[in-house]
Amino acid sequence: MAAVRLLPFVVCVFVLACGPASGATPPLNPSPVVSPAGGPPRVTGAVTAGPVCAVELSPPDPRCAPRPVEGAIVVATNASGQEVGRATSAADGAYELFVSETGIVVITALPVAGLMHPPAPVSVTFALPGEVEHVDLVYDTGIR
């Protein structure tokens, strides 16, 4: 019983002795804390729209390359259909989607105004936390 009453006092002394008022300085380059699990699984990729030109040439014309899609919403759902992650593509079409669980996940890009068809859903499997999958998504512009 005496040890239980003494515990708050010991904790208080420790905090005062090691806290900011102790004069101790933090290391100059503190290392980031990294989880042994490696963080949540994630999907990275680019969202583009194509074709851009009605006729594809050989060699390809750089002006006819697929265009990045800014603001596309990319969603991850689990096997039960529950959303487990969501991201929005940047100006260059890049996205990074953090997924809250492992297992089979379906990656879907939602419809975007002005583009005819969203990309087909893509299924990926995450066996371990920290895994990264790369999935590029291409919207159909309807140009033929």
C-alpha angles and dihedrals in degrees: 000000000000090000090056091053091046095052097077090050093051092048091049093050091048093051092048093047096047102030129099093282091060092079092239113142125214118243115276095238107027113197116240116250108249122195113234086227091060099235129279122324114263144188122220129185148112131279114215139164127223165217094039098175127048092227124045113213131206113254090035118250109237089217088064096054116124112274124234115253114222119203098018111152114227117194132192120207129184128228089277091056094250118141110250099171144007135191139171123223119244128231090277091050094251120140138179116200119193113207120209097213145026126245131065113344129182116217114209131177113212121230117280123208112254096023120098104214133015118226119274113265115264124213119215131177123219113196096174139025113261095036117138125207124189116220123171115199123205123196118208112240094195092235111141 
